[in-house]
């Protein structure tokens, strides 16, 4: 039970999102839940690039449509984990909050890094630009999962992805 003044969105201390890439052959059972990658993804470059996103930054370059209406685009990303589960690569963002389509915009840019079209260091330049046109295209929604919303008494740093998001039970 919660107090009547509780608001699920505004009382949240943070969130965890996971984006799933399928690096293996097309799997019809997971196609709706992962983004199929058809090139040889450079995971090491992707891991280097995410380090530039951790911390408190103005994420204007990754704000899409609805996010542009928010006057303050400063957010904190506590941690970004990159984990492999068989042919799947999961990128988990744990932060204080996210702008509209921010994670998908970041992921679209990370795919440019992992394909060699951008260098990991280019992420800093994109952040500094504060211009959506500086970043990559928005990644498709099929691989994105809201994993956890953190409220009072919960530690976002304690979150760890244990398995693929589409393998989690629907209820606890």
N, CA, C and O atoms as a DFTB+ gen file, in Angstrom:
688 C
 N C O
     1  1       0.836      -1.189       0.000
     2  2       0.000       0.000       0.000
     3  2       0.871       1.240       0.000
     4  3       1.960       1.255       0.574
     5  1       0.373       2.280      -0.655
     6  2       1.106       3.536      -0.717
     7  2       0.200       4.690      -0.315
     8  3      -1.025       4.568      -0.308
     9  1       0.813       5.790       0.011
    10  2       0.092       7.004       0.365
    11  2      -0.667       7.512      -0.861
    12  3      -0.244       7.263      -1.990
    13  1      -1.778       8.216      -0.659
    14  2      -2.580       8.727      -1.770
    15  2      -1.807       9.728      -2.631
    16  3      -2.150       9.935      -3.795
    17  1      -0.781      10.341      -2.077
    18  2       0.006      11.315      -2.836
    19  2       1.056      10.635      -3.731
    20  3       1.729      11.310      -4.510
    21  1       1.197       9.310      -3.626
    22  2       2.190       8.578      -4.415
    23  2       1.879       8.674      -5.900
    24  3       0.733       8.514      -6.320
    25  1       2.905       8.934      -6.683
    26  2       2.768       8.950      -8.140
    27  2       3.818       7.993      -8.713
    28  3       5.011       8.196      -8.489
    29  1       3.400       6.959      -9.445
    30  2       4.349       5.943      -9.926
    31  2       5.448       6.495     -10.831
    32  3       6.553       5.954     -10.868
    33  1       5.155       7.549     -11.545
    34  2       6.165       8.121     -12.433
    35  2       7.070       9.119     -11.713
    36  3       8.294       9.033     -11.813
    37  1       6.474      10.059     -10.991
    38  2       7.244      11.144     -10.390
    39  2       7.937      10.760      -9.083
    40  3       8.853      11.458      -8.648
    41  1       7.523       9.687      -8.465
    42  2       8.180       9.241      -7.233
    43  2       9.270       8.202      -7.497
    44  3       9.908       7.719      -6.561
    45  1       9.482       7.862      -8.751
    46  2      10.526       6.895      -9.098
    47  2      11.903       7.523      -8.901
    48  3      12.124       8.682      -9.252
    49  1      12.815       6.752      -8.342
    50  2      14.192       7.210      -8.133
    51  2      15.081       6.862      -9.324
    52  3      16.167       7.419      -9.482
    53  1      14.620       5.956     -10.143
    54  2      15.403       5.546     -11.292
    55  2      14.738       4.400     -12.025
    56  3      13.707       3.878     -11.604
    57  1      15.359       4.021     -13.143
    58  2      14.830       2.931     -13.967
    59  2      15.984       2.134     -14.557
    60  3      17.115       2.612     -14.644
    61  1      15.670       0.910     -14.958
    62  2      16.616       0.075     -15.680
    63  2      15.942      -0.384     -16.965
    64  3      14.857      -0.965     -16.937
    65  1      16.591      -0.120     -18.081
    66  2      16.128      -0.562     -19.393
    67  2      17.175      -1.498     -19.976
    68  3      18.373      -1.302     -19.770
    69  1      16.729      -2.507     -20.700
    70  2      17.639      -3.398     -21.423
    71  2      17.246      -3.418     -22.889
    72  3      16.071      -3.524     -23.239
    73  1      18.273      -3.311     -23.747
    74  2      18.066      -3.438     -25.182
    75  2      18.759      -4.721     -25.628
    76  3      19.917      -4.956     -25.284
    77  1      18.049      -5.555     -26.397
    78  2      18.552      -6.868     -26.799
    79  2      18.834      -6.906     -28.296
    80  3      17.978      -6.577     -29.117
    81  1      20.064      -7.318     -28.630
    82  2      20.468      -7.563     -30.013
    83  2      20.581      -9.063     -30.218
    84  3      21.062      -9.777     -29.338
    85  1      20.142      -9.545     -31.369
    86  2      20.383     -10.928     -31.763
    87  2      21.552     -10.913     -32.740
    88  3      21.425     -10.414     -33.858
    89  1      22.692     -11.461     -32.320
    90  2      23.891     -11.491     -33.159
    91  2      23.995     -12.785     -33.952
    92  3      24.881     -12.936     -34.794
    93  1      23.091     -13.715     -33.682
    94  2      23.119     -15.018     -34.345
    95  2      22.148     -15.080     -35.507
    96  3      21.712     -14.049     -36.019
    97  1      21.810     -16.298     -35.922
    98  2      20.847     -16.452     -37.019
    99  2      19.455     -15.985     -36.601
   100  3      19.116     -15.976     -35.418
   101  1      18.678     -15.607     -37.572
   102  2      17.308     -15.164     -37.316
   103  2      16.552     -16.247     -36.554
   104  3      16.554     -17.415     -36.941
   105  1      15.916     -15.844     -35.483
   106  2      15.150     -16.764     -34.657
   107  2      13.700     -16.270     -34.633
   108  3      13.429     -15.224     -34.045
   109  1      12.774     -16.983     -35.248
   110  2      11.391     -16.503     -35.295
   111  2      10.738     -16.380     -33.920
   112  3       9.761     -15.648     -33.762
   113  1      11.271     -17.091     -32.924
   114  2      10.688     -17.042     -31.585
   115  2      11.126     -15.811     -30.797
   116  3      10.460     -15.426     -29.836
   117  1      12.237     -15.191     -31.193
   118  2      12.703     -14.006     -30.476
   119  2      12.708     -12.757     -31.359
   120  3      13.125     -11.691     -30.905
   121  1      12.263     -12.862     -32.587
   122  2      12.325     -11.739     -33.521
   123  2      11.542     -10.523     -33.023
   124  3      11.927      -9.388     -33.302
   125  1      10.465     -10.745     -32.299
   126  2       9.664      -9.635     -31.768
   127  2      10.307      -9.000     -30.540
   128  3       9.892      -7.923     -30.112
   129  1      11.315      -9.656     -29.969
   130  2      11.892      -9.227     -28.701
   131  2      13.367      -8.858     -28.788
   132  3      14.005      -8.604     -27.766
   133  1      13.907      -8.826     -29.994
   134  2      15.312      -8.483     -30.162
   135  2      15.518      -7.818     -31.517
   136  3      14.719      -7.981     -32.439
   137  1      16.603      -7.070     -31.613
   138  2      16.958      -6.408     -32.865
   139  2      18.002      -7.267     -33.567
   140  3      19.089      -7.492     -33.033
   141  1      17.676      -7.740     -34.749
   142  2      18.570      -8.609     -35.503
   143  2      19.718      -7.787     -36.084
   144  3      19.489      -6.774     -36.744
   145  1      20.955      -8.225     -35.836
   146  2      22.141      -7.568     -36.374
   147  2      22.704      -8.445     -37.481
   148  3      22.931      -9.639     -37.287
   149  1      22.927      -7.845     -38.639
   150  2      23.374      -8.614     -39.799
   151  2      24.842      -8.374     -40.138
   152  3      25.339      -8.885     -41.142
   153  1      25.538      -7.598     -39.306
   154  2      26.964      -7.361     -39.526
   155  2      27.737      -7.908     -38.328
   156  3      27.140      -8.277     -37.316
   157  1      29.060      -7.959     -38.443
   158  2      29.902      -8.447     -37.363
   159  2      30.091      -7.315     -36.350
   160  3      30.969      -6.470     -36.524
   161  1      29.284      -7.295     -35.309
   162  2      29.286      -6.222     -34.320
   163  2      30.592      -6.242     -33.512
   164  3      31.001      -7.283     -32.997
   165  1      31.235      -5.072     -33.412
   166  2      32.438      -4.928     -32.604
   167  2      32.002      -4.599     -31.171
   168  3      31.774      -3.438     -30.830
   169  1      31.892      -5.625     -30.354
   170  2      31.394      -5.473     -28.985
   171  2      32.385      -4.690     -28.135
   172  3      31.969      -3.943     -27.249
   173  1      33.682      -4.840     -28.379
   174  2      34.685      -4.094     -27.605
   175  2      34.533      -2.586     -27.815
   176  3      34.635      -1.817     -26.859
   177  1      34.292      -2.160     -29.049
   178  2      34.071      -0.731     -29.318
   179  2      32.809      -0.238     -28.620
   180  3      32.785       0.861     -28.066
   181  1      31.768      -1.053     -28.650
   182  2      30.524      -0.692     -27.979
   183  2      30.760      -0.522     -26.477
   184  3      30.262       0.431     -25.878
   185  1      31.514      -1.437     -25.866
   186  2      31.810      -1.354     -24.431
   187  2      32.610      -0.100     -24.093
   188  3      32.401       0.499     -23.038
   189  1      33.514       0.300     -24.967
   190  2      34.279       1.537     -24.748
   191  2      33.373       2.756     -24.868
   192  3      33.496       3.703     -24.091
   193  1      32.470       2.735     -25.833
   194  2      31.580       3.871     -26.091
   195  2      30.626       4.133     -24.933
   196  3      30.363       5.289     -24.601
   197  1      30.102       3.074     -24.312
   198  2      29.118       3.288     -23.236
   199  2      29.724       4.009     -22.040
   200  3      29.001       4.657     -21.282
   201  1      31.025       3.909     -21.858
   202  2      31.683       4.576     -20.727
   203  2      31.545       6.094     -20.825
   204  3      31.513       6.779     -19.803
   205  1      31.461       6.629     -22.052
   206  2      31.290       8.072     -22.238
   207  2      29.885       8.542     -21.845
   208  3      29.670       9.730     -21.605
   209  1      28.944       7.620     -21.780
   210  2      27.552       7.957     -21.463
   211  2      27.254       7.888     -19.975
   212  3      26.289       8.488     -19.503
   213  1      28.074       7.161     -19.236
   214  2      27.853       7.037     -17.800
   215  2      28.151       8.367     -17.113
   216  3      29.054       9.103     -17.512
   217  1      27.370       8.658     -16.072
   218  2      27.527       9.915     -15.346
   219  2      26.387      10.861     -15.655
   220  3      25.388      10.468     -16.258
   221  1      26.537      12.101     -15.244
   222  2      25.512      13.119     -15.432
   223  2      25.871      13.970     -16.645
   224  3      26.948      14.564     -16.712
   225  1      24.948      14.015     -17.596
   226  2      25.182      14.746     -18.852
   227  2      23.880      15.392     -19.315
   228  3      22.792      15.024     -18.871
   229  1      24.014      16.358     -20.210
   230  2      22.878      16.889     -20.957
   231  2      22.695      15.950     -22.149
   232  3      23.569      15.863     -23.012
   233  1      21.571      15.252     -22.197
   234  2      21.319      14.251     -23.243
   235  2      20.463      14.814     -24.380
   236  3      19.713      14.071     -25.014
   237  1      20.568      16.114     -24.639
   238  2      19.796      16.740     -25.717
   239  2      20.009      16.050     -27.064
   240  3      19.077      15.960     -27.862
   241  1      21.212      15.567     -27.323
   242  2      21.499      14.902     -28.602
   243  2      20.741      13.588     -28.755
   244  3      20.640      13.051     -29.858
   245  1      20.213      13.073     -27.658
   246  2      19.488      11.799     -27.696
   247  2      18.006      11.973     -27.353
   248  3      17.315      10.996     -27.067
   249  1      17.519      13.218     -27.381
   250  2      16.109      13.499     -27.087
   251  2      15.310      13.481     -28.380
   252  3      15.649      14.187     -29.330
   253  1      14.260      12.686     -28.422
   254  2      13.394      12.601     -29.600
   255  2      12.071      13.294     -29.318
   256  3      11.648      13.396     -28.166
   257  1      11.439      13.756     -30.342
   258  2      10.100      14.354     -30.323
   259  2       9.642      14.816     -28.949
   260  3       9.902      15.959     -28.574
   261  1       8.970      13.964     -28.192
   262  2       8.412      14.331     -26.893
   263  2       9.462      14.798     -25.903
   264  3       9.178      15.639     -25.051
   265  1      10.673      14.262     -26.004
   266  2      11.753      14.652     -25.105
   267  2      12.225      16.075     -25.339
   268  3      12.799      16.692     -24.443
   269  1      11.989      16.604     -26.537
   270  2      12.395      17.978     -26.827
   271  2      11.561      18.997     -26.077
   272  3      11.981      20.145     -25.933
   273  1      10.391      18.607     -25.597
   274  2       9.518      19.528     -24.866
   275  2       9.941      19.677     -23.410
   276  3       9.497      20.600     -22.727
   277  1      10.793      18.780     -22.931
   278  2      11.259      18.826     -21.549
   279  2      12.369      19.870     -21.457
   280  3      13.359      19.774     -22.183
   281  1      12.224      20.873     -20.574
   282  2      13.236      21.931     -20.529
   283  2      14.605      21.457     -20.024
   284  3      15.634      21.944     -20.493
   285  1      14.627      20.531     -19.094
   286  2      15.883      20.055     -18.518
   287  2      16.193      18.661     -19.057
   288  3      15.504      17.693     -18.736
   289  1      17.219      18.573     -19.867
   290  2      17.583      17.290     -20.479
   291  2      18.798      16.667     -19.796
   292  3      19.451      15.788     -20.358
   293  1      19.093      17.125     -18.587
   294  2      20.203      16.557     -17.824
   295  2      19.698      15.333     -17.079
   296  3      18.722      15.395     -16.332
   297  1      20.382      14.223     -17.299
   298  2      20.042      12.963     -16.656
   299  2      21.330      12.304     -16.180
   300  3      22.425      12.644     -16.629
   301  1      21.177      11.356     -15.265
   302  2      22.327      10.606     -14.772
   303  2      22.159       9.146     -15.125
   304  3      21.154       8.522     -14.783
   305  1      23.156       8.603     -15.817
   306  2      23.197       7.165     -16.066
   307  2      24.239       6.612     -15.100
   308  3      25.432       6.894     -15.216
   309  1      23.761       5.821     -14.150
   310  2      24.650       5.266     -13.128
   311  2      25.603       4.231     -13.710
   312  3      26.786       4.180     -13.373
   313  1      25.047       3.409     -14.596
   314  2      25.848       2.301     -15.117
   315  2      25.212       1.778     -16.403
   316  3      23.992       1.797     -16.561
   317  1      26.064       1.311     -17.320
   318  2      25.594       0.621     -18.523
   319  2      26.339      -0.706     -18.573
   320  3      27.566      -0.740     -18.665
   321  1      25.591      -1.788     -18.513
   322  2      26.170      -3.134     -18.570
   323  2      25.989      -3.706     -19.968
   324  3      24.940      -3.536     -20.590
   325  1      27.018      -4.382     -20.453
   326  2      26.954      -5.074     -21.740
   327  2      27.228      -6.553     -21.457
   328  3      28.321      -6.923     -21.029
   329  1      26.212      -7.393     -21.704
   330  2      26.311      -8.815     -21.377
   331  2      25.888      -9.666     -22.570
   332  3      25.000      -9.297     -23.338
   333  1      26.545     -10.808     -22.703
   334  2      26.185     -11.755     -23.754
   335  2      25.502     -12.969     -23.144
   336  3      25.943     -13.516     -22.133
   337  1      24.416     -13.373     -23.785
   338  2      23.676     -14.583     -23.416
   339  2      23.518     -15.389     -24.698
   340  3      22.567     -15.190     -25.454
   341  1      24.448     -16.293     -24.936
   342  2      24.429     -17.038     -26.193
   343  2      24.584     -16.079     -27.350
   344  3      25.509     -15.267     -27.348
   345  1      23.694     -16.145     -28.356
   346  2      23.819     -15.246     -29.506
   347  2      23.239     -13.844     -29.258
   348  3      23.225     -13.013     -30.166
   349  1      22.770     -13.584     -28.055
   350  2      22.142     -12.297     -27.738
   351  2      23.089     -11.402     -26.954
   352  3      23.809     -11.858     -26.066
   353  1      23.075     -10.112     -27.300
   354  2      23.841      -9.105     -26.588
   355  2      22.849      -8.167     -25.934
   356  3      21.992      -7.591     -26.604
   357  1      22.965      -8.013     -24.628
   358  2      22.065      -7.142     -23.871
   359  2      22.830      -5.924     -23.365
   360  3      23.896      -6.052     -22.761
   361  1      22.278      -4.752     -23.617
   362  2      22.848      -3.505     -23.119
   363  2      21.835      -2.950     -22.127
   364  3      20.721      -2.582     -22.499
   365  1      22.240      -2.894     -20.842
   366  2      21.335      -2.467     -19.778
   367  2      21.743      -1.099     -19.259
   368  3      22.887      -0.886     -18.859
   369  1      20.792      -0.179     -19.272
   370  2      20.988       1.195     -18.820
   371  2      20.312       1.356     -17.462
   372  3      19.114       1.103     -17.333
   373  1      21.065       1.773     -16.456
   374  2      20.509       2.018     -15.131
   375  2      20.740       3.493     -14.838
   376  3      21.881       3.949     -14.766
   377  1      19.646       4.239     -14.668
   378  2      19.794       5.677     -14.493
   379  2      18.702       6.300     -13.661
   380  3      17.744       5.641     -13.256
   381  1      18.865       7.589     -13.415
   382  2      17.906       8.341     -12.604
   383  2      16.605       8.570     -13.349
   384  3      15.547       8.711     -12.736
   385  1      16.682       8.605     -14.648
   386  2      15.511       8.823     -15.490
   387  2      15.970       8.968     -16.925
   388  3      17.157       9.160     -17.190
   389  1      15.035       8.877     -17.844
   390  2      15.386       8.898     -19.254
   391  2      14.402       9.773     -20.016
   392  3      13.222       9.841     -19.674
   393  1      14.896      10.440     -21.050
   394  2      14.049      11.233     -21.931
   395  2      13.296      10.301     -22.877
   396  3      13.624       9.121     -23.003
   397  1      12.285      10.853     -23.537
   398  2      11.489      10.095     -24.493
   399  2      12.393       9.527     -25.588
   400  3      13.092      10.282     -26.264
   401  1      12.384       8.226     -25.766
   402  2      13.180       7.495     -26.751
   403  2      14.688       7.672     -26.589
   404  3      15.446       7.399     -27.520
   405  1      15.126       8.124     -25.425
   406  2      16.554       8.355     -25.196
   407  2      17.370       7.073     -25.327
   408  3      18.414       7.071     -25.978
   409  1      16.909       5.996     -24.722
   410  2      17.664       4.741     -24.786
   411  2      17.748       4.250     -26.222
   412  3      18.816       3.828     -26.666
   413  1      16.655       4.295     -26.947
   414  2      16.670       3.846     -28.345
   415  2      17.560       4.736     -29.207
   416  3      18.194       4.245     -30.141
   417  1      17.618       6.021     -28.916
   418  2      18.501       6.937     -29.649
   419  2      19.964       6.623     -29.356
   420  3      20.802       6.633     -30.258
   421  1      20.263       6.347     -28.098
   422  2      21.624       5.977     -27.728
   423  2      21.999       4.661     -28.410
   424  3      23.091       4.534     -28.964
   425  1      21.105       3.700     -28.369
   426  2      21.379       2.393     -28.980
   427  2      21.625       2.545     -30.482
   428  3      22.530       1.910     -31.025
   429  1      20.842       3.367     -31.149
   430  2      21.055       3.600     -32.581
   431  2      22.444       4.160     -32.858
   432  3      23.074       3.814     -33.857
   433  1      22.914       5.023     -31.972
   434  2      24.255       5.584     -32.108
   435  2      25.311       4.530     -31.787
   436  3      26.346       4.466     -32.450
   437  1      25.054       3.712     -30.784
   438  2      25.997       2.646     -30.435
   439  2      26.157       1.632     -31.569
   440  3      27.231       1.055     -31.733
   441  1      25.100       1.412     -32.351
   442  2      25.234       0.493     -33.483
   443  2      26.173       1.075     -34.538
   444  3      26.860       0.330     -35.236
   445  1      26.206       2.397     -34.656
   446  2      27.156       3.024     -35.585
   447  2      28.590       2.832     -35.087
   448  3      29.511       2.643     -35.882
   449  1      28.766       2.882     -33.781
   450  2      30.091       2.635     -33.199
   451  2      30.485       1.180     -33.423
   452  3      31.604       0.890     -33.847
   453  1      29.568       0.277     -33.140
   454  2      29.881      -1.155     -33.237
   455  2      30.077      -1.626     -34.684
   456  3      30.627      -2.701     -34.922
   457  1      29.627      -0.822     -35.636
   458  2      29.815      -1.176     -37.050
   459  2      31.036      -0.485     -37.658
   460  3      31.378      -0.731     -38.814
   461  1      31.693       0.379     -36.880
   462  2      32.884       1.068     -37.360
   463  2      32.615       2.394     -38.046
   464  3      33.547       3.032     -38.537
   465  1      31.348       2.827     -38.092
   466  2      31.018       4.108     -38.725
   467  2      31.350       5.288     -37.812
   468  3      31.524       6.411     -38.286
   469  1      31.436       5.038     -36.514
   470  2      31.851       6.030     -35.516
   471  2      32.887       5.389     -34.610
   472  3      32.955       4.165     -34.494
   473  1      33.691       6.221     -33.971
   474  2      34.637       5.748     -32.966
   475  2      34.011       5.908     -31.584
   476  3      33.149       6.768     -31.407
   477  1      34.417       5.107     -30.604
   478  2      33.864       5.263     -29.247
   479  2      33.985       6.696     -28.717
   480  3      33.085       7.184     -28.034
   481  1      35.098       7.368     -29.034
   482  2      35.330       8.738     -28.554
   483  2      34.344       9.739     -29.153
   484  3      34.156      10.823     -28.600
   485  1      33.717       9.395     -30.265
   486  2      32.742      10.292     -30.900
   487  2      31.516      10.511     -30.018
   488  3      30.797      11.494     -30.197
   489  1      31.273       9.624     -29.083
   490  2      30.119       9.772     -28.179
   491  2      30.226      11.077     -27.396
   492  3      29.226      11.772     -27.216
   493  1      31.416      11.416     -26.933
   494  2      31.603      12.669     -26.188
   495  2      31.266      13.872     -27.073
   496  3      30.608      14.809     -26.620
   497  1      31.709      13.851     -28.316
   498  2      31.423      14.940     -29.255
   499  2      29.917      15.056     -29.490
   500  3      29.379      16.161     -29.561
   501  1      29.245      13.924     -29.608
   502  2      27.790      13.912     -29.823
   503  2      27.077      14.489     -28.605
   504  3      26.156      15.292     -28.751
   505  1      27.491      14.089     -27.412
   506  2      26.895      14.644     -26.184
   507  2      27.091      16.157     -26.131
   508  3      26.155      16.902     -25.840
   509  1      28.307      16.601     -26.412
   510  2      28.631      18.035     -26.343
   511  2      27.864      18.859     -27.367
   512  3      27.609      20.042     -27.142
   513  1      27.494      18.249     -28.490
   514  2      26.771      18.970     -29.548
   515  2      25.382      19.419     -29.098
   516  3      24.887      20.452     -29.550
   517  1      24.754      18.653     -28.213
   518  2      23.385      18.954     -27.749
   519  2      22.436      19.166     -28.927
   520  3      21.591      20.061     -28.925
   521  1      22.610      18.306     -29.934
   522  2      21.840      18.410     -31.176
   523  2      21.463      17.001     -31.629
   524  3      22.342      16.169     -31.855
   525  1      20.182      16.731     -31.761
   526  2      19.703      15.400     -32.135
   527  2      20.282      14.937     -33.472
   528  3      20.488      13.740     -33.672
   529  1      20.545      15.859     -34.378
   530  2      21.096      15.494     -35.680
   531  2      22.521      14.957     -35.592
   532  3      22.999      14.323     -36.532
   533  1      23.205      15.200     -34.477
   534  2      24.577      14.713     -34.305
   535  2      24.618      13.213     -34.006
   536  3      25.627      12.556     -34.262
   537  1      23.541      12.680     -33.473
   538  2      23.493      11.268     -33.057
   539  2      22.959      10.385     -34.188
   540  3      22.511      10.877     -35.224
   541  1      23.017       9.085     -33.964
   542  2      22.523       8.114     -34.937
   543  2      21.004       8.021     -34.935
   544  3      20.321       8.680     -34.152
   545  1      20.502       7.192     -35.825
   546  2      19.061       6.976     -35.921
   547  2      18.537       6.275     -34.672
   548  3      19.290       5.603     -33.968
   549  1      17.273       6.432     -34.408
   550  2      16.629       5.766     -33.284
   551  2      16.485       4.276     -33.607
   552  3      15.967       3.906     -34.661
   553  1      16.948       3.432     -32.691
   554  2      16.855       1.979     -32.876
   555  2      15.394       1.540     -32.813
   556  3      14.577       2.208     -32.178
   557  1      15.056       0.427     -33.462
   558  2      13.677      -0.062     -33.403
   559  2      13.277      -0.457     -31.982
   560  3      14.128      -0.818     -31.169
   561  1      12.008      -0.386     -31.697
   562  2      11.510      -0.676     -30.357
   563  2      11.477      -2.148     -29.993
   564  3      11.295      -2.488     -28.824
   565  1      11.649      -3.030     -30.971
   566  2      11.471      -4.461     -30.711
   567  2      12.445      -5.033     -29.688
   568  3      12.148      -6.079     -29.109
   569  1      13.591      -4.404     -29.433
   570  2      14.550      -4.964     -28.491
   571  2      14.558      -4.319     -27.127
   572  3      15.371      -4.690     -26.281
   573  1      13.667      -3.353     -26.884
   574  2      13.708      -2.577     -25.647
   575  2      12.768      -3.118     -24.579
   576  3      11.605      -3.422     -24.844
   577  1      13.306      -3.231     -23.353
   578  2      12.526      -3.697     -22.205
   579  2      12.734      -2.764     -21.025
   580  3      13.869      -2.419     -20.696
   581  1      11.643      -2.353     -20.384
   582  2      11.735      -1.687     -19.091
   583  2      11.840      -2.808     -18.066
   584  3      10.893      -3.569     -17.869
   585  1      12.988      -2.906     -17.418
   586  2      13.249      -4.025     -16.517
   587  2      12.828      -3.758     -15.085
   588  3      12.337      -4.655     -14.399
   589  1      13.019      -2.522     -14.628
   590  2      12.757      -2.240     -13.219
   591  2      12.585      -0.746     -13.030
   592  3      13.280       0.053     -13.658
   593  1      11.658      -0.371     -12.162
   594  2      11.506       1.003     -11.712
   595  2      11.877       0.996     -10.237
   596  3      11.372       0.177      -9.470
   597  1      12.756       1.907      -9.840
   598  2      13.257       1.943      -8.463
   599  2      12.522       3.010      -7.661
   600  3      12.339       4.142      -8.110
   601  1      12.111       2.618      -6.467
   602  2      11.432       3.528      -5.556
   603  2      12.217       3.613      -4.251
   604  3      13.252       2.967      -4.089
   605  1      11.711       4.414      -3.335
   606  2      12.361       4.636      -2.045
   607  2      12.759       3.311      -1.398
   608  3      11.952       2.387      -1.304
   609  1      13.999       3.232      -0.958
   610  2      14.476       2.025      -0.293
   611  2      15.119       1.015      -1.227
   612  3      15.647       0.004      -0.763
   613  1      15.089       1.263      -2.530
   614  2      15.700       0.352      -3.494
   615  2      16.987       0.979      -4.034
   616  3      17.046       2.184      -4.281
   617  1      18.000       0.159      -4.209
   618  2      19.287       0.634      -4.694
   619  2      19.451       0.272      -6.165
   620  3      19.588      -0.907      -6.492
   621  1      19.440       1.266      -7.066
   622  2      19.609       0.967      -8.488
   623  2      20.935       0.250      -8.792
   624  3      21.006      -0.551      -9.724
   625  1      21.957       0.530      -8.023
   626  2      23.263      -0.100      -8.256
   627  2      23.214      -1.611      -8.043
   628  3      24.076      -2.337      -8.538
   629  1      22.217      -2.082      -7.314
   630  2      22.105      -3.512      -7.027
   631  2      21.489      -4.295      -8.192
   632  3      21.534      -5.525      -8.202
   633  1      20.918      -3.590      -9.168
   634  2      20.259      -4.292     -10.275
   635  2      21.286      -4.997     -11.148
   636  3      22.315      -4.422     -11.503
   637  1      21.001      -6.229     -11.484
   638  2      21.854      -7.017     -12.381
   639  2      20.950      -7.887     -13.240
   640  3      20.101      -8.613     -12.723
   641  1      21.135      -7.811     -14.544
   642  2      20.379      -8.654     -15.463
   643  2      20.887     -10.087     -15.327
   644  3      22.078     -10.349     -15.495
   645  1      19.986     -11.003     -15.024
   646  2      20.362     -12.405     -14.781
   647  2      20.177     -13.298     -16.003
   648  3      20.839     -14.328     -16.137
   649  1      19.272     -12.895     -16.892
   650  2      18.981     -13.696     -18.084
   651  2      18.291     -12.781     -19.100
   652  3      18.024     -11.614     -18.811
   653  1      18.010     -13.308     -20.266
   654  2      17.348     -12.511     -21.290
   655  2      16.021     -11.960     -20.777
   656  3      15.286     -12.670     -20.091
   657  1      15.704     -10.707     -21.097
   658  2      14.451     -10.111     -20.597
   659  2      13.201     -10.884     -20.966
   660  3      12.249     -10.923     -20.187
   661  1      13.183     -11.501     -22.143
   662  2      11.979     -12.229     -22.541
   663  2      11.917     -13.620     -21.931
   664  3      11.005     -14.388     -22.237
   665  1      12.869     -13.952     -21.079
   666  2      12.822     -15.203     -20.319
   667  2      12.334     -14.986     -18.895
   668  3      12.118     -15.951     -18.162
   669  1      12.156     -13.721     -18.492
   670  2      11.684     -13.428     -17.132
   671  2      10.229     -13.824     -16.995
   672  3       9.466     -13.709     -17.954
   673  1       9.833     -14.287     -15.824
   674  2       8.392     -14.584     -15.630
   675  2       7.576     -13.305     -15.652
   676  3       8.056     -12.238     -15.269
   677  1       6.351     -13.425     -16.101
   678  2       5.485     -12.252     -16.167
   679  2       5.054     -11.765     -14.789
   680  3       4.734     -10.589     -14.617
   681  1       5.044     -12.651     -13.823
   682  2       4.703     -12.262     -12.447
   683  2       5.715     -12.911     -11.508
   684  3       6.335     -13.924     -11.831
   685  1       5.859     -12.301     -10.347
   686  2       6.775     -12.858      -9.340
   687  2       6.019     -13.672      -8.314
   688  3       6.624     -14.217      -7.391
